[in-house]
């Protein structure tokens, strides 16, 4: 998954996530692992922090269930997965 792909998924989420997460123009520091990904809003864009994405195989789409500057994966991704995504700690 690319930063552009995750940004497109964020914009297409349909639940207001793009606006709620600060309407970033880009994402950086993208990392993926076993159906999960994180992308970070660059400094000066939005509230700052990381956005967790989960790939839904039934719909073939990435969805952003949570955002934060730390611990934003807790309750959304198993610890074994979070350990492989920088900044996605419990």
C-alpha positions as CSV (number, residue, x, y, z in Angstrom):
1,X,0.0,0.0,0.0
2,X,1.2,3.5,-0.8
3,X,0.7,6.8,0.9
4,X,-1.4,8.0,-2.0
5,X,-3.6,4.8,-1.7
6,X,-4.1,5.3,2.0
7,X,-4.9,9.0,1.5
8,X,-7.5,8.0,-1.2
9,X,-9.0,5.5,1.3
10,X,-9.2,8.1,4.0
11,X,-11.0,10.5,1.6
12,X,-13.4,7.8,0.5
13,X,-14.2,6.5,4.0
14,X,-17.7,8.1,3.8
15,X,-17.9,8.6,7.5
16,X,-16.3,12.0,7.7
17,X,-12.9,10.5,8.7
18,X,-11.0,12.7,6.2
19,X,-12.3,15.9,7.7
20,X,-12.2,14.5,11.3
21,X,-8.6,13.6,10.9
22,X,-7.6,17.1,9.8
23,X,-7.9,16.8,6.0
24,X,-4.2,16.1,5.3
25,X,-2.9,16.7,1.8
26,X,-0.5,13.8,2.1
27,X,0.6,11.0,4.4
28,X,4.1,9.8,5.1
29,X,5.9,7.1,7.0
30,X,3.6,4.4,5.6
31,X,4.0,0.9,7.0
32,X,1.9,-2.2,6.3
33,X,1.6,-5.6,8.0
34,X,-0.9,-8.4,7.6
35,X,-3.9,-6.4,6.5
36,X,-3.1,-3.3,8.6
37,X,-1.3,-0.1,7.7
38,X,-0.4,3.2,9.3
39,X,0.2,6.5,7.7
40,X,1.3,9.7,9.5
41,X,0.2,13.3,8.9
42,X,3.2,15.4,8.2
43,X,4.1,18.2,10.6
44,X,1.8,21.2,10.2
45,X,-1.0,19.2,8.5
46,X,-4.1,18.3,10.6
47,X,-3.8,17.4,14.3
48,X,-0.7,15.4,13.7
49,X,-0.2,11.8,14.5
50,X,-0.8,8.4,12.9
51,X,-3.8,6.9,11.2
52,X,-4.5,3.2,11.5
53,X,-6.0,1.5,8.5
54,X,-7.5,-2.0,8.2
55,X,-8.0,-3.9,4.9
56,X,-11.5,-5.3,4.6
57,X,-11.3,-8.3,2.3
58,X,-15.1,-8.5,1.8
59,X,-15.2,-5.0,0.2
60,X,-11.6,-4.8,-1.0
61,X,-11.1,-1.5,0.8
62,X,-8.9,0.1,3.4
63,X,-10.8,1.7,6.3
64,X,-9.4,4.1,9.0
65,X,-10.8,2.9,12.4
66,X,-8.6,5.2,14.6
67,X,-6.1,8.0,14.8
68,X,-3.7,9.3,17.4
69,X,-0.3,10.2,18.5
70,X,0.3,7.1,20.6
71,X,-1.6,3.9,21.5
72,X,-4.0,4.4,18.7
73,X,-3.9,0.7,17.7
74,X,-5.0,-0.6,21.1
75,X,-8.3,-2.3,20.7
76,X,-8.1,-2.1,16.9
77,X,-5.1,-4.3,16.0
78,X,-3.7,-7.2,17.8
79,X,-0.5,-6.5,19.7
80,X,1.4,-8.9,17.5
81,X,0.4,-6.8,14.5
82,X,0.9,-3.4,16.2
83,X,4.5,-4.5,17.0
84,X,5.3,-4.4,13.3
85,X,3.8,-0.9,12.7
86,X,6.0,1.9,13.9
87,X,4.2,4.2,16.4
88,X,1.3,1.7,16.6
89,X,1.9,0.7,20.2
90,X,-0.4,-0.5,22.9
